[in-house]
Amino acid sequence: MIILLQKSLNKDLANLMQQTFQTTKQAKCDAFRLSDYLDWRYPKAWEQLQHHWNEYYAEQLKIDIDVDIALNLSGNYYRSSERYKKN
């Protein structure tokens, strides 16, 4: 049961993230500031891309999303309302 839930959550979250990235790409808006990461981690690549980054982001950048949710516990946590009533 938990494995099925994990698979379902993985799929749903990956789809949601993909849709979110597609929305930002359509708007040519680097909302996740990937440009900052490129500048910090790959300065030579950023130097070549920075002048046309918005177009590159919107039209050419391929984003792979990999989601791996692991549920450790399942069940309910229940507190009796009687225990917390004030006298």
N, CA, C and O atoms as a GROMACS GRO file, in nm:
protein
  348
    1MET      N    1   0.081  -0.119   0.000
    1MET     CA    2   0.000   0.000   0.000
    1MET      C    3   0.086   0.126   0.000
    1MET      O    4   0.060   0.220  -0.076
    2ILE      N    5   0.188   0.129   0.084
    2ILE     CA    6   0.275   0.246   0.092
    2ILE      C    7   0.351   0.264  -0.040
    2ILE      O    8   0.370   0.377  -0.085
    3ILE      N    9   0.394   0.156  -0.101
    3ILE     CA   10   0.467   0.167  -0.227
    3ILE      C   11   0.378   0.227  -0.336
    3ILE      O   12   0.424   0.309  -0.416
    4LEU      N   13   0.251   0.187  -0.340
    4LEU     CA   14   0.159   0.245  -0.437
    4LEU      C   15   0.139   0.394  -0.412
    4LEU      O   16   0.134   0.474  -0.506
    5LEU      N   17   0.129   0.432  -0.286
    5LEU     CA   18   0.114   0.573  -0.250
    5LEU      C   19   0.239   0.652  -0.290
    5LEU      O   20   0.228   0.762  -0.344
    6GLN      N   21   0.355   0.597  -0.262
    6GLN     CA   22   0.481   0.663  -0.300
    6GLN      C   23   0.488   0.684  -0.451
    6GLN      O   24   0.524   0.792  -0.497
    7LYS      N   25   0.453   0.581  -0.527
    7LYS     CA   26   0.456   0.592  -0.673
    7LYS      C   27   0.358   0.699  -0.722
    7LYS      O   28   0.390   0.777  -0.811
    8SER      N   29   0.242   0.701  -0.663
    8SER     CA   30   0.141   0.800  -0.701
    8SER      C   31   0.188   0.942  -0.668
    8SER      O   32   0.173   1.033  -0.749
    9LEU      N   33   0.244   0.959  -0.550
    9LEU     CA   34   0.296   1.090  -0.509
    9LEU      C   35   0.412   1.132  -0.598
    9LEU      O   36   0.421   1.249  -0.637
   10ASN      N   37   0.501   1.039  -0.630
   10ASN     CA   38   0.614   1.070  -0.719
   10ASN      C   39   0.563   1.121  -0.854
   10ASN      O   40   0.611   1.222  -0.905
   11LYS      N   41   0.467   1.050  -0.909
   11LYS     CA   42   0.413   1.088  -1.039
   11LYS      C   43   0.344   1.223  -1.033
   11LYS      O   44   0.366   1.308  -1.119
   12ASP      N   45   0.259   1.243  -0.932
   12ASP     CA   46   0.185   1.369  -0.919
   12ASP      C   47   0.279   1.488  -0.899
   12ASP      O   48   0.261   1.592  -0.961
   13LEU      N   49   0.378   1.471  -0.813
   13LEU     CA   50   0.472   1.581  -0.787
   13LEU      C   51   0.558   1.611  -0.910
   13LEU      O   52   0.582   1.727  -0.940
   14ALA      N   53   0.602   1.508  -0.979
   14ALA     CA   54   0.681   1.529  -1.100
   14ALA      C   55   0.598   1.603  -1.205
   14ALA      O   56   0.650   1.693  -1.272
   15ASN      N   57   0.472   1.566  -1.221
   15ASN     CA   58   0.384   1.636  -1.315
   15ASN      C   59   0.364   1.781  -1.276
   15ASN      O   60   0.367   1.870  -1.360
   16LEU      N   61   0.342   1.805  -1.147
   16LEU     CA   62   0.323   1.941  -1.099
   16LEU      C   63   0.448   2.026  -1.122
   16LEU      O   64   0.438   2.141  -1.165
   17MET      N   65   0.563   1.969  -1.094
   17MET     CA   66   0.689   2.041  -1.115
   17MET      C   67   0.711   2.069  -1.264
   17MET      O   68   0.755   2.177  -1.301
   18GLN      N   69   0.681   1.972  -1.349
   18GLN     CA   70   0.696   1.991  -1.493
   18GLN      C   71   0.605   2.102  -1.543
   18GLN      O   72   0.647   2.186  -1.622
   19GLN      N   73   0.480   2.102  -1.497
   19GLN     CA   74   0.386   2.208  -1.535
   19GLN      C   75   0.435   2.344  -1.488
   19GLN      O   76   0.422   2.444  -1.559
   20THR      N   77   0.490   2.349  -1.368
   20THR     CA   78   0.541   2.475  -1.313
   20THR      C   79   0.656   2.527  -1.397
   20THR      O   80   0.661   2.645  -1.430
   21PHE      N   81   0.750   2.439  -1.431
   21PHE     CA   82   0.862   2.482  -1.516
   21PHE      C   83   0.811   2.526  -1.653
   21PHE      O   84   0.860   2.625  -1.707
   22GLN      N   85   0.713   2.456  -1.710
   22GLN     CA   86   0.660   2.495  -1.840
   22GLN      C   87   0.597   2.634  -1.833
   22GLN      O   88   0.612   2.713  -1.926
   23THR      N   89   0.529   2.663  -1.724
   23THR     CA   90   0.468   2.795  -1.707
   23THR      C   91   0.575   2.904  -1.702
   23THR      O   92   0.559   3.009  -1.763
   24THR      N   93   0.682   2.879  -1.628
   24THR     CA   94   0.788   2.980  -1.619
   24THR      C   95   0.861   2.994  -1.752
   24THR      O   96   0.904   3.104  -1.788
   25LYS      N   97   0.874   2.885  -1.826
   25LYS     CA   98   0.939   2.892  -1.957
   25LYS      C   99   0.853   2.970  -2.056
   25LYS      O  100   0.906   3.047  -2.136
   26GLN      N  101   0.723   2.952  -2.051
   26GLN     CA  102   0.634   3.028  -2.139
   26GLN      C  103   0.642   3.177  -2.110
   26GLN      O  104   0.630   3.260  -2.200
   27ALA      N  105   0.660   3.211  -1.984
   27ALA     CA  106   0.670   3.351  -1.944
   27ALA      C  107   0.812   3.406  -1.961
   27ALA      O  108   0.836   3.524  -1.937
   28LYS      N  109   0.905   3.319  -2.000
   28LYS     CA  110   1.048   3.357  -2.009
   28LYS      C  111   1.095   3.416  -1.876
   28LYS      O  112   1.162   3.520  -1.872
   29CYS      N  113   1.058   3.348  -1.770
   29CYS     CA  114   1.087   3.396  -1.634
   29CYS      C  115   1.162   3.288  -1.557
   29CYS      O  116   1.107   3.181  -1.528
   30ASP      N  117   1.285   3.315  -1.524
   30ASP     CA  118   1.368   3.221  -1.448
   30ASP      C  119   1.335   3.234  -1.299
   30ASP      O  120   1.417   3.281  -1.220
   31ALA      N  121   1.216   3.191  -1.263
   31ALA     CA  122   1.167   3.206  -1.126
   31ALA      C  123   1.249   3.126  -1.025
   31ALA      O  124   1.253   3.161  -0.907
   32PHE      N  125   1.314   3.021  -1.068
   32PHE     CA  126   1.393   2.937  -0.978
   32PHE      C  127   1.540   2.979  -0.974
   32PHE      O  128   1.622   2.914  -0.908
   33ARG      N  129   1.572   3.086  -1.045
   33ARG     CA  130   1.705   3.146  -1.047
   33ARG      C  131   1.814   3.046  -1.086
   33ARG      O  132   1.920   3.040  -1.024
   34LEU      N  133   1.784   2.969  -1.187
   34LEU     CA  134   1.884   2.875  -1.239
   34LEU      C  135   2.005   2.950  -1.294
   34LEU      O  136   2.116   2.897  -1.294
   35SER      N  137   1.983   3.072  -1.339
   35SER     CA  138   2.094   3.154  -1.390
   35SER      C  139   2.198   3.180  -1.281
   35SER      O  140   2.318   3.180  -1.308
   36ASP      N  141   2.153   3.201  -1.159
   36ASP     CA  142   2.247   3.221  -1.048
   36ASP      C  143   2.331   3.096  -1.024
   36ASP      O  144   2.451   3.105  -0.999
   37TYR      N  145   2.267   2.980  -1.033
   37TYR     CA  146   2.339   2.855  -1.016
   37TYR      C  147   2.442   2.837  -1.127
   37TYR      O  148   2.556   2.798  -1.101
   38LEU      N  149   2.401   2.866  -1.250
   38LEU     CA  150   2.496   2.855  -1.362
   38LEU      C  151   2.614   2.949  -1.344
   38LEU      O  152   2.729   2.910  -1.366
   39ASP      N  153   2.586   3.071  -1.304
   39ASP     CA  154   2.692   3.169  -1.283
   39ASP      C  155   2.788   3.122  -1.175
   39ASP      O  156   2.910   3.139  -1.188
   40TRP      N  157   2.735   3.062  -1.069
   40TRP     CA  158   2.820   3.017  -0.959
   40TRP      C  159   2.894   2.887  -0.992
   40TRP      O  160   3.014   2.875  -0.965
   41ARG      N  161   2.823   2.791  -1.051
   41ARG     CA  162   2.881   2.658  -1.071
   41ARG      C  163   2.953   2.642  -1.205
   41ARG      O  164   3.054   2.572  -1.214
   42TYR      N  165   2.901   2.707  -1.309
   42TYR     CA  166   2.957   2.694  -1.444
   42TYR      C  167   2.977   2.834  -1.505
   42TYR      O  168   2.907   2.870  -1.600
   43PRO      N  169   3.071   2.910  -1.452
   43PRO     CA  170   3.086   3.050  -1.497
   43PRO      C  171   3.118   3.064  -1.645
   43PRO      O  172   3.074   3.161  -1.708
   44LYS      N  173   3.192   2.972  -1.703
   44LYS     CA  174   3.225   2.981  -1.846
   44LYS      C  175   3.100   2.960  -1.931
   44LYS      O  176   3.079   3.032  -2.029
   45ALA      N  177   3.018   2.864  -1.894
   45ALA     CA  178   2.893   2.842  -1.967
   45ALA      C  179   2.801   2.963  -1.951
   45ALA      O  180   2.736   3.006  -2.046
   46TRP      N  181   2.795   3.016  -1.829
   46TRP     CA  182   2.709   3.132  -1.804
   46TRP      C  183   2.755   3.253  -1.885
   46TRP      O  184   2.673   3.330  -1.934
   47GLU      N  185   2.883   3.269  -1.898
   47GLU     CA  186   2.937   3.381  -1.975
   47GLU      C  187   2.885   3.379  -2.119
   47GLU      O  188   2.858   3.484  -2.177
   48GLN      N  189   2.870   3.259  -2.175
   48GLN     CA  190   2.819   3.246  -2.311
   48GLN      C  191   2.667   3.261  -2.319
   48GLN      O  192   2.614   3.305  -2.422
   49LEU      N  193   2.597   3.226  -2.213
   49LEU     CA  194   2.451   3.224  -2.216
   49LEU      C  195   2.386   3.351  -2.162
   49LEU      O  196   2.270   3.378  -2.194
   50GLN      N  197   2.456   3.428  -2.083
   50GLN     CA  198   2.391   3.535  -2.009
   50GLN      C  199   2.322   3.640  -2.097
   50GLN      O  200   2.221   3.698  -2.056
   51HIS      N  201   2.373   3.665  -2.215
   51HIS     CA  202   2.316   3.769  -2.299
   51HIS      C  203   2.185   3.727  -2.366
   51HIS      O  204   2.106   3.812  -2.406
   52HIS      N  205   2.163   3.599  -2.377
   52HIS     CA  206   2.037   3.551  -2.434
   52HIS      C  207   1.972   3.444  -2.344
   52HIS      O  208   1.906   3.352  -2.393
   53TRP      N  209   1.992   3.459  -2.215
   53TRP     CA  210   1.945   3.360  -2.119
   53TRP      C  211   1.794   3.340  -2.124
   53TRP      O  212   1.748   3.226  -2.127
   54ASN      N  213   1.714   3.447  -2.126
   54ASN     CA  214   1.569   3.431  -2.124
   54ASN      C  215   1.518   3.350  -2.242
   54ASN      O  216   1.430   3.265  -2.227
   55GLU      N  217   1.574   3.375  -2.359
   55GLU     CA  218   1.532   3.298  -2.477
   55GLU      C  219   1.580   3.153  -2.467
   55GLU      O  220   1.506   3.060  -2.500
   56TYR      N  221   1.703   3.136  -2.421
   56TYR     CA  222   1.756   3.000  -2.405
   56TYR      C  223   1.672   2.923  -2.303
   56TYR      O  224   1.635   2.808  -2.326
   57TYR      N  225   1.643   2.987  -2.191
   57TYR     CA  226   1.562   2.924  -2.086
   57TYR      C  227   1.427   2.881  -2.142
   57TYR      O  228   1.381   2.770  -2.117
   58ALA      N  229   1.363   2.970  -2.217
   58ALA     CA  230   1.228   2.944  -2.266
   58ALA      C  231   1.223   2.842  -2.379
   58ALA      O  232   1.128   2.765  -2.389
   59GLU      N  233   1.325   2.840  -2.465
   59GLU     CA  234   1.314   2.762  -2.588
   59GLU      C  235   1.405   2.639  -2.596
   59GLU      O  236   1.372   2.544  -2.666
   60GLN      N  237   1.518   2.640  -2.527
   60GLN     CA  238   1.615   2.533  -2.547
   60GLN      C  239   1.649   2.452  -2.422
   60GLN      O  240   1.687   2.336  -2.432
   61LEU      N  241   1.636   2.513  -2.307
   61LEU     CA  242   1.677   2.445  -2.183
   61LEU      C  243   1.590   2.324  -2.157
   61LEU      O  244   1.468   2.334  -2.151
   62LYS      N  245   1.654   2.209  -2.141
   62LYS     CA  246   1.584   2.085  -2.109
   62LYS      C  247   1.596   2.062  -1.959
   62LYS      O  248   1.706   2.064  -1.903
   63ILE      N  249   1.484   2.041  -1.896
   63ILE     CA  250   1.481   2.020  -1.751
   63ILE      C  251   1.429   1.880  -1.725
   63ILE      O  252   1.316   1.847  -1.760
   64ASP      N  253   1.512   1.798  -1.661
   64ASP     CA  254   1.472   1.662  -1.623
   64ASP      C  255   1.435   1.664  -1.475
   64ASP      O  256   1.510   1.714  -1.391
   65ILE      N  257   1.322   1.610  -1.445
   65ILE     CA  258   1.273   1.607  -1.307
   65ILE      C  259   1.269   1.462  -1.261
   65ILE      O  260   1.211   1.376  -1.326
   66ASP      N  261   1.332   1.438  -1.148
   66ASP     CA  262   1.335   1.304  -1.089
   66ASP      C  263   1.288   1.315  -0.944
   66ASP      O  264   1.354   1.379  -0.862
   67VAL      N  265   1.176   1.255  -0.914
   67VAL     CA  266   1.118   1.263  -0.779
   67VAL      C  267   1.125   1.125  -0.717
   67VAL      O  268   1.092   1.024  -0.780
   68ASP      N  269   1.168   1.120  -0.591
   68ASP     CA  270   1.175   0.993  -0.519
   68ASP      C  271   1.131   1.017  -0.375
   68ASP      O  272   1.212   1.047  -0.288
   69ILE      N  273   1.003   1.003  -0.353
   69ILE     CA  274   0.946   1.024  -0.220
   69ILE      C  275   0.952   0.892  -0.144
   69ILE      O  276   0.918   0.786  -0.197
   70ALA      N  277   0.997   0.900  -0.021
   70ALA     CA  278   1.002   0.782   0.065
   70ALA      C  279   0.920   0.810   0.191
   70ALA      O  280   0.953   0.899   0.269
   71LEU      N  281   0.814   0.734   0.208
   71LEU     CA  282   0.731   0.749   0.327
   71LEU      C  283   0.782   0.653   0.434
   71LEU      O  284   0.795   0.532   0.411
   72ASN      N  285   0.809   0.708   0.550
   72ASN     CA  286   0.862   0.625   0.658
   72ASN      C  287   0.752   0.574   0.751
   72ASN      O  288   0.760   0.462   0.801
   73LEU      N  289   0.652   0.654   0.774
   73LEU     CA  290   0.545   0.617   0.866
   73LEU      C  291   0.411   0.644   0.802
   73LEU      O  292   0.397   0.735   0.719
   74SER      N  293   0.314   0.567   0.838
   74SER     CA  294   0.178   0.595   0.795
   74SER      C  295   0.086   0.574   0.914
   74SER      O  296   0.123   0.508   1.011
   75GLY      N  297  -0.031   0.629   0.906
   75GLY     CA  298  -0.126   0.614   1.014
   75GLY      C  299  -0.170   0.748   1.066
   75GLY      O  300  -0.134   0.853   1.012
   76ASN      N  301  -0.247   0.744   1.170
   76ASN     CA  302  -0.303   0.866   1.227
   76ASN      C  303  -0.245   0.890   1.364
   76ASN      O  304  -0.208   0.798   1.436
   77TYR      N  305  -0.239   1.014   1.397
   77TYR     CA  306  -0.202   1.054   1.532
   77TYR      C  307  -0.328   1.113   1.592
   77TYR      O  308  -0.384   1.209   1.539
   78TYR      N  309  -0.374   1.057   1.700
   78TYR     CA  310  -0.501   1.095   1.756
   78TYR      C  311  -0.483   1.142   1.899
   78TYR      O  312  -0.419   1.075   1.980
   79ARG      N  313  -0.541   1.258   1.927
   79ARG     CA  314  -0.544   1.306   2.065
   79ARG      C  315  -0.690   1.317   2.107
   79ARG      O  316  -0.774   1.370   2.034
   80SER      N  317  -0.719   1.267   2.219
   80SER     CA  318  -0.854   1.276   2.270
   80SER      C  319  -0.882   1.421   2.309
   80SER      O  320  -0.802   1.484   2.378
   81SER      N  321  -0.994   1.472   2.264
   81SER     CA  322  -1.031   1.609   2.298
   81SER      C  323  -1.063   1.620   2.446
   81SER      O  324  -1.051   1.728   2.505
   82GLU      N  325  -1.105   1.510   2.508
   82GLU     CA  326  -1.137   1.510   2.650
   82GLU      C  327  -1.014   1.543   2.735
   82GLU      O  328  -1.024   1.609   2.838
   83ARG      N  329  -0.900   1.498   2.691
   83ARG     CA  330  -0.776   1.518   2.769
   83ARG      C  331  -0.739   1.664   2.777
   83ARG      O  332  -0.679   1.707   2.876
   84TYR      N  333  -0.773   1.742   2.676
   84TYR     CA  334  -0.729   1.881   2.670
   84TYR      C  335  -0.838   1.981   2.706
   84TYR      O  336  -0.819   2.102   2.691
   85LYS      N  337  -0.953   1.932   2.754
   85LYS     CA  338  -1.059   2.024   2.797
   85LYS      C  339  -1.019   2.088   2.929
   85LYS      O  340  -0.963   2.025   3.018
   86LYS      N  341  -1.049   2.218   2.936
   86LYS     CA  342  -1.022   2.289   3.062
   86LYS      C  343  -1.135   2.263   3.159
   86LYS      O  344  -1.252   2.256   3.120
   87ASN      N  345  -1.101   2.251   3.283
   87ASN     CA  346  -1.202   2.227   3.387
   87ASN      C  347  -1.264   2.355   3.433
   87ASN      O  348  -1.351   2.353   3.520
   0.00000   0.00000   0.00000
